[in-house]
């Protein structure tokens, strides 16, 4: 990636704010005084792109995502998120709360002042977008893990989220379902002009990304071309 890429702009520069969906600079977070999770962490994700975040367990990936989603409060640093955020958990059972698919997707719209017809249209559209157009009446308990993740994704789309944050969404899925989900998210990003930051430890998923970050000891130590990072990490393993 060349030096003029939007992802390498200063996050606090006005140009970066206009071209980046996410801009983080010198972010710090600790669970306790002696348990530092994020330390001077900086990254930028360009609007309309699909980026992935890699790192070993304990490197701070999930914590960073929760701060971006507003689920955790940063200790210090700067965080700019230019758009409405939709969050997809690793385990969909932690966020699907209604008995049927349609009801669950609609549940996220209860705080919005929109009509029943408008709600129904959003639910139908979002389920079509994730390949579950005929699943509105299906009970949640009958779904596979991959289908549940698609319902969670549809919930974010129904709320008109512009930025998708996905915390290892394929961790509990088999290989075929993993590929289907990552392909679906990439298609949504490109066709609906969304931005996505996807946490993963599966190197094969990097083939679908526009870029990637490597997190180590709470800070980004490498970023850029996902294929280069994939090759680099494979070499370290071997």
C-alpha positions as CSV (number, residue, x, y, z in Angstrom):
1,X,0.0,0.0,0.0
2,X,1.5,3.3,-1.0
3,X,2.0,6.3,1.3
4,X,-1.0,8.2,-0.3
5,X,-3.5,5.5,0.7
6,X,-6.3,6.9,2.9
7,X,-5.5,4.3,5.6
8,X,-2.1,6.0,6.1
9,X,-3.4,9.5,6.7
10,X,-3.1,11.2,10.0
11,X,-6.4,10.2,11.8
12,X,-6.8,13.8,13.1
13,X,-6.3,15.4,9.7
14,X,-9.5,16.7,8.2
15,X,-8.7,14.8,5.0
16,X,-8.6,11.5,7.0
17,X,-12.0,12.2,8.6
18,X,-13.6,12.7,5.2
19,X,-12.1,9.5,3.7
20,X,-12.0,7.1,6.7
21,X,-14.9,5.4,8.4
22,X,-12.8,4.6,11.5
23,X,-9.8,6.6,12.8
24,X,-8.0,5.7,16.0
25,X,-4.9,7.4,17.4
26,X,-2.9,6.5,20.5
27,X,-5.8,4.5,22.1
28,X,-5.2,3.2,25.6
29,X,-7.2,0.8,27.7
30,X,-6.6,-1.3,30.8
31,X,-8.8,-3.6,32.7
32,X,-6.7,-2.9,35.8
33,X,-3.8,-0.7,36.6
34,X,-1.4,-3.6,35.9
35,X,-3.3,-5.2,33.0
36,X,-2.8,-3.1,29.9
37,X,-4.9,-4.3,26.9
38,X,-4.4,-1.5,24.4
39,X,-1.3,0.7,24.3
40,X,-0.9,3.7,21.9
41,X,-3.0,1.8,19.4
42,X,-3.6,3.6,16.1
43,X,-5.3,2.6,12.9
44,X,-7.6,3.9,10.1
45,X,-10.2,2.1,8.0
46,X,-11.1,3.7,4.7
47,X,-14.8,4.2,3.9
48,X,-16.3,1.5,1.7
49,X,-13.6,-1.1,2.4
50,X,-13.4,-4.5,4.1
51,X,-10.5,-4.7,6.5
52,X,-9.5,-7.5,8.9
53,X,-7.8,-7.4,12.3
54,X,-5.5,-10.2,13.3
55,X,-3.6,-11.0,16.4
56,X,-3.0,-13.8,19.0
57,X,-5.4,-14.3,21.9
58,X,-5.0,-11.4,24.4
59,X,-3.7,-9.0,21.8
60,X,-6.7,-6.7,22.3
61,X,-8.7,-7.3,19.2
62,X,-12.1,-7.8,20.8
63,X,-11.5,-5.0,23.3
64,X,-10.7,-2.6,20.4
65,X,-13.9,-3.6,18.6
66,X,-16.0,-3.0,21.7
67,X,-14.5,0.5,22.2
68,X,-15.3,1.3,18.5
69,X,-18.9,0.1,19.1
70,X,-19.2,2.1,22.3
71,X,-19.5,-1.0,24.5
72,X,-16.4,0.0,26.4
73,X,-15.1,3.4,27.4
74,X,-11.5,4.2,26.3
75,X,-8.9,5.3,28.9
76,X,-7.3,7.8,26.6
77,X,-6.6,8.5,22.9
78,X,-8.8,9.6,20.0
79,X,-11.6,7.5,18.4
80,X,-13.5,8.7,15.4
81,X,-16.3,6.5,13.9
82,X,-18.0,8.2,11.0
83,X,-21.3,6.4,10.7
84,X,-23.8,4.2,12.5
85,X,-22.3,1.0,13.8
86,X,-23.6,-2.6,13.6
87,X,-21.9,-5.2,15.9
88,X,-21.9,-8.9,15.2
89,X,-20.7,-11.1,18.1
90,X,-18.6,-14.3,17.9
91,X,-21.5,-16.3,19.3
92,X,-24.9,-15.3,17.7
93,X,-26.8,-16.8,20.7
94,X,-25.5,-13.9,22.7
95,X,-27.4,-11.3,20.6
96,X,-30.5,-13.1,19.1
97,X,-33.3,-12.6,21.6
98,X,-36.6,-13.1,19.8
99,X,-38.3,-16.5,19.0
100,X,-38.4,-16.0,15.2
101,X,-36.1,-14.6,12.5
102,X,-38.3,-11.8,11.4
103,X,-39.1,-10.8,15.0
104,X,-35.5,-10.7,15.9
105,X,-34.5,-8.5,13.0
106,X,-37.4,-6.2,13.8
107,X,-36.5,-6.0,17.5
108,X,-33.6,-3.7,16.7
109,X,-35.9,-1.2,15.2
110,X,-38.2,-0.7,18.2
111,X,-36.5,2.6,19.3
112,X,-36.9,4.1,15.8
113,X,-40.0,6.2,15.0
114,X,-41.0,4.3,11.9
115,X,-44.3,2.7,10.8
116,X,-45.1,-1.0,10.8
117,X,-44.9,-1.0,7.0
118,X,-41.5,0.6,7.0
119,X,-40.2,-1.8,9.6
120,X,-41.5,-4.8,7.6
121,X,-39.8,-3.4,4.5
122,X,-36.5,-3.0,6.3
123,X,-36.7,-6.6,7.7
124,X,-37.5,-8.1,4.3
125,X,-34.7,-6.2,2.6
126,X,-32.1,-7.0,5.1
127,X,-33.0,-10.7,5.1
128,X,-32.8,-10.8,1.3
129,X,-29.4,-9.2,1.5
130,X,-28.0,-12.0,3.6
131,X,-29.7,-14.8,1.7
132,X,-32.5,-15.5,4.2
133,X,-35.4,-14.0,2.3
134,X,-37.8,-16.8,3.1
135,X,-36.9,-17.2,6.8
136,X,-39.0,-14.6,8.5
137,X,-41.2,-17.1,10.3
138,X,-38.5,-19.6,11.1
139,X,-37.9,-20.2,14.8
140,X,-34.4,-19.2,15.8
141,X,-33.7,-22.5,17.5
142,X,-34.1,-24.4,14.2
143,X,-31.2,-22.4,12.5
144,X,-27.7,-23.5,11.9
145,X,-24.8,-21.5,13.3
146,X,-24.2,-19.9,10.0
147,X,-27.8,-19.0,9.6
148,X,-27.9,-17.4,13.0
149,X,-24.9,-15.3,12.1
150,X,-26.7,-14.1,9.0
151,X,-29.7,-13.1,11.1
152,X,-27.4,-11.1,13.4
153,X,-25.9,-9.5,10.3
154,X,-29.4,-8.8,9.0
155,X,-30.3,-7.0,12.2
156,X,-27.4,-4.6,11.7
157,X,-28.4,-4.0,8.1
158,X,-32.0,-3.3,9.1
159,X,-30.8,-0.5,11.4
160,X,-29.1,1.1,8.4
161,X,-25.6,0.5,9.9
162,X,-22.9,2.0,7.8
163,X,-20.0,0.3,9.6
164,X,-20.0,-3.4,10.5
165,X,-17.8,-4.6,13.3
166,X,-17.5,-8.4,13.4
167,X,-15.8,-10.2,16.2
168,X,-14.6,-13.5,14.9
169,X,-18.0,-14.3,13.4
170,X,-16.8,-17.6,11.8
171,X,-15.1,-19.0,14.9
172,X,-18.0,-21.4,15.6
173,X,-18.7,-22.3,12.0
174,X,-17.5,-25.2,9.8
175,X,-15.3,-24.4,6.8
176,X,-18.2,-24.1,4.2
177,X,-20.2,-21.8,6.4
178,X,-17.1,-19.7,7.1
179,X,-16.6,-19.0,3.4
180,X,-20.2,-18.2,2.8
181,X,-20.3,-15.6,5.6
182,X,-17.1,-13.8,4.6
183,X,-18.2,-13.8,1.0
184,X,-21.6,-12.3,2.0
185,X,-20.0,-9.5,4.1
186,X,-17.6,-8.6,1.3
187,X,-20.5,-8.5,-1.2
188,X,-22.5,-6.3,1.2
189,X,-19.6,-3.9,1.6
190,X,-19.1,-3.5,-2.1
191,X,-22.7,-3.4,-3.2
192,X,-24.1,-1.3,-0.4
193,X,-21.1,1.0,0.1
194,X,-20.5,-0.2,3.7
195,X,-17.3,-0.4,5.7
196,X,-16.4,-3.5,7.7
197,X,-13.7,-4.4,10.3
198,X,-13.6,-8.1,10.8
199,X,-11.6,-9.8,13.7
200,X,-10.2,-13.1,12.7
201,X,-7.4,-15.7,13.3
202,X,-8.2,-17.6,10.1
203,X,-5.5,-16.6,7.5
204,X,-7.6,-17.9,4.6
205,X,-10.2,-15.2,5.2
206,X,-7.6,-12.5,4.3
207,X,-8.2,-13.4,0.7
208,X,-11.4,-11.5,0.8
209,X,-10.1,-8.3,2.6
210,X,-9.0,-5.0,1.1
211,X,-6.5,-4.6,3.9
212,X,-5.5,-5.9,7.3
213,X,-4.0,-4.9,10.6
214,X,-1.8,-7.1,12.8
215,X,-2.3,-6.4,16.5
216,X,0.4,-7.3,19.0
217,X,0.6,-6.4,22.7
218,X,-2.2,-3.9,22.3
219,X,-0.9,-2.0,19.3
220,X,-0.9,-2.2,15.5
221,X,2.6,-3.5,14.5
222,X,1.8,-4.0,10.8
223,X,-0.9,-3.0,8.3
224,X,-1.6,-3.0,4.6
225,X,-1.8,-5.7,1.9
226,X,-3.7,-8.7,3.3
227,X,-1.8,-11.2,1.1
228,X,1.5,-9.9,2.3
229,X,0.4,-10.2,5.9
230,X,-0.9,-13.7,5.2
231,X,2.4,-14.8,3.8
232,X,4.3,-13.2,6.6
233,X,2.3,-14.9,9.3
234,X,2.5,-18.3,7.5
235,X,6.3,-18.0,7.5
236,X,6.3,-17.3,11.2
237,X,4.2,-20.5,11.8
238,X,6.5,-22.6,9.7
